[in-house]
Amino acid sequence: MSDEQEKSNDAEGDAADDLSFEPDADAEHLRDPLEQIKKLKERLVLCQKERQEYLDGWQRVKADFVNAKRREEEERNEFLKFSRQELIKELLPALNSFHTAFGNKETWEKVDLNWRMGVQHIYSQLRGVLERHGIALIEPKIGEPFDPGRHASIGAIAVAEKEKDHTIAEVVQKGYALHGKILEPAQVKVGEYRNP
């Protein structure tokens, strides 16, 4: 054995000799082994209860952290979905111009066929890009019920049949939604039944 190891062992031995165990204050009452076992069991139960409280607290904090992380991820995804909303809103008038041009059949059909095909192709490309980014066209049909959540009434048209009351009588302009959120409602004229 080396000198250093001997010194280390001597130091440990001296430290062990210096340790003194103080008798428990209740030592007089615990001379009976059964009493000692009872006290130890009580301490064990107390320690187990404390351990369970710590474990429960840790599990709650962990669950709170997981929930907070999930909420943050959902909020970030929601923010990203709608972050381009203003840019898209600025593009909507251009789409409306396409719809206006296509809707004027008489003038549209007078235009050269190749030019019309080119414009329709550009419109398809633009619409495809917007659809990939969550834009949906709101295209109401004549006769469907008026939905104030998706349609904006800009006028009324008298209808003779009661079934057509509060239904769409004319589509003035299509609307747009971004991931289900209405950006621009479709502008329509609503049928209004008037008793003759």
C-alpha positions in Angstrom: 0.0 0.0 0.0 1.3 3.5 -0.8 1.9 6.2 1.8 -0.9 8.2 0.4 -3.4 5.4 0.7 -2.3 4.7 4.3 -2.8 8.4 5.2 -6.2 8.4 3.6 -7.3 5.2 5.5 -5.9 6.7 8.8 -7.8 9.9 8.1 -11.1 8.0 7.5 -10.5 5.9 10.6 -10.0 9.0 12.7 -13.1 10.6 11.2 -15.1 7.5 12.1 -13.7 7.6 15.6 -14.7 11.2 16.0 -18.3 10.5 15.1 -20.5 10.3 18.0 -24.1 9.1 17.9 -26.4 11.0 20.2 -29.2 9.0 21.6 -32.6 9.9 20.5 -34.4 12.1 23.0 -37.1 9.4 23.2 -34.5 6.7 23.7 -35.9 5.8 27.1 -39.3 5.1 25.7 -37.9 3.1 22.8 -36.0 0.5 24.7 -38.7 -2.0 23.7 -38.0 -3.2 20.1 -41.7 -3.3 19.3 -42.0 0.3 20.2 -39.0 1.1 18.0 -40.6 -0.8 15.1 -43.9 1.1 15.6 -42.1 4.5 15.6 -40.1 3.5 12.5 -43.3 2.4 10.7 -44.9 5.8 11.6 -41.9 7.6 10.1 -42.0 5.4 7.0 -45.7 6.2 6.5 -45.0 9.9 6.9 -42.1 9.7 4.5 -44.2 7.8 1.9 -47.0 10.4 2.2 -44.5 13.2 1.8 -42.9 11.4 -1.2 -46.4 11.0 -2.8 -47.1 14.7 -2.3 -43.8 15.6 -4.0 -44.6 13.1 -6.9 -48.1 14.4 -7.3 -46.8 18.0 -7.4 -44.1 17.1 -9.9 -46.6 15.3 -12.1 -49.0 18.3 -12.0 -46.1 20.7 -13.0 -45.1 18.3 -15.8 -48.7 18.1 -17.1 -49.0 21.9 -16.9 -45.8 22.3 -18.9 -47.0 19.8 -21.6 -50.3 21.7 -21.8 -48.6 25.1 -22.0 -46.2 23.8 -24.7 -49.2 22.4 -26.7 -51.1 25.6 -26.4 -48.1 27.6 -27.5 -47.7 25.4 -30.5 -51.4 25.8 -31.4 -51.2 29.5 -31.0 -48.1 29.7 -33.2 -49.7 27.6 -35.9 -52.9 29.8 -35.7 -50.7 32.9 -36.0 -48.9 31.5 -39.1 -52.2 30.5 -40.7 -53.5 34.1 -40.5 -50.2 36.0 -40.8 -50.6 36.7 -44.5 -54.2 37.8 -44.1 -53.6 41.5 -45.0 -51.6 40.6 -48.1 -54.3 38.3 -49.2 -57.0 40.9 -48.6 -55.1 43.3 -50.9 -55.2 40.6 -53.7 -59.0 40.1 -53.5 -59.9 43.2 -55.6 -57.8 41.6 -58.4 -59.7 38.4 -58.2 -63.0 40.3 -58.2 -61.8 42.0 -61.4 -61.4 38.6 -63.0 -64.9 37.6 -61.9 -66.3 40.8 -63.3 -64.6 40.3 -66.6 -65.7 36.7 -66.8 -69.3 37.7 -65.8 -69.7 40.1 -68.6 -70.4 37.4 -71.3 -71.1 39.7 -74.2 -67.8 41.7 -73.9 -65.8 38.7 -72.8 -66.7 36.7 -75.9 -65.7 39.5 -78.2 -62.1 39.3 -76.9 -59.6 37.1 -78.9 -59.8 33.5 -77.9 -56.0 33.2 -77.2 -56.1 36.2 -75.0 -59.1 34.9 -73.1 -57.3 31.5 -72.6 -54.2 33.4 -71.3 -56.3 35.5 -68.8 -58.1 32.3 -67.6 -54.8 30.6 -67.1 -53.4 33.5 -65.1 -56.6 33.5 -63.0 -56.3 29.7 -62.4 -52.7 30.1 -61.3 -53.6 32.9 -58.9 -56.5 31.0 -57.5 -54.4 27.8 -57.1 -51.8 29.7 -55.1 -54.5 31.2 -52.8 -56.2 27.8 -52.3 -52.9 26.3 -51.3 -52.6 29.0 -48.6 -56.1 28.3 -47.3 -58.2 30.7 -49.3 -61.7 29.4 -50.2 -64.1 31.1 -52.6 -67.6 31.6 -51.3 -69.9 31.1 -54.3 -73.5 31.3 -53.2 -76.1 29.7 -55.4 -79.4 31.4 -56.4 -82.2 30.1 -54.2 -80.0 29.0 -51.3 -80.9 30.5 -47.9 -79.3 33.8 -46.9 -76.5 33.3 -44.3 -75.4 36.5 -42.6 -72.2 34.8 -41.6 -71.1 34.2 -45.2 -73.2 36.7 -47.2 -73.7 40.5 -47.1 -77.0 41.7 -48.3 -76.6 44.8 -50.5 -80.3 44.9 -51.6 -83.6 43.1 -51.9 -85.5 41.8 -54.8 -89.2 41.2 -54.6 -90.2 37.6 -55.1 -93.7 36.2 -55.7 -93.3 32.9 -53.9 -93.1 32.7 -50.1 -90.5 29.9 -50.3 -88.0 32.3 -51.9 -88.3 34.7 -49.0 -84.8 35.3 -47.5 -83.1 33.3 -50.1 -80.4 34.5 -52.5 -81.9 36.1 -55.5 -78.8 37.5 -57.2 -75.0 37.2 -56.6 -73.3 40.5 -57.0 -69.8 39.5 -55.9 -68.2 36.3 -54.6 -66.7 36.1 -51.1 -63.6 34.7 -49.6 -62.6 32.8 -46.5 -59.2 32.1 -45.0 -59.0 28.7 -43.2 -62.8 29.0 -42.5 -62.6 32.6 -41.3 -64.6 35.0 -43.5 -62.3 37.6 -45.1 -64.9 39.1 -47.3 -68.5 38.0 -47.4 -70.2 37.4 -50.7 -72.3 40.3 -51.8 -75.9 39.3 -52.6 -79.4 40.5 -53.2 -81.9 38.7 -51.1 -85.4 37.7 -52.1 -88.1 39.5 -50.2 -91.7 38.0 -50.4 -94.4 40.6 -50.6 -97.9 39.5 -50.2 -99.8 40.7 -53.3 
